[in-house]
Amino acid sequence: MALMSPCSHELLTMIMYAIELNPLLTRLAEALQGLKTTPTSSDLSVFAYADDIMIILASPADVEADRTALRFYQRAAAASLNPTKSKALSLGRWTLR
């Protein structure tokens, strides 16, 4: 019987989390317009570090795409968004309808 050290267990947990989270990150990156910092730069839309995710929404259409992707992920992964740990910051001019 092989025993796993605590460090091995933590590494496996991180890898499993990354595998589970990847479909959500991919779906968001494909669906969101994101932010362009220069005319030739790639769109910036999703960043993840450990269990933190930052999503850049650049338009009202991005807001709806984000909601749709999160709802789908929550159902598929039996996950939930913690509203007390979630924050939104608006930059620039937005006209929401």
WOLIN-V947918 format. One record per helix or strand of 3 or more residues. SS is the DSSP state (~ for helix, > for strand). FROM is the first residue (numbers start at 1). LEN is the number of residues. Records with the same first field share a line. If there is no record, write none. Layout:
SS = FROM-LEN + FROM-LEN
This chain:
~ = 6-26 + 60-18 + 83-3
> = 46-4 + 52-4
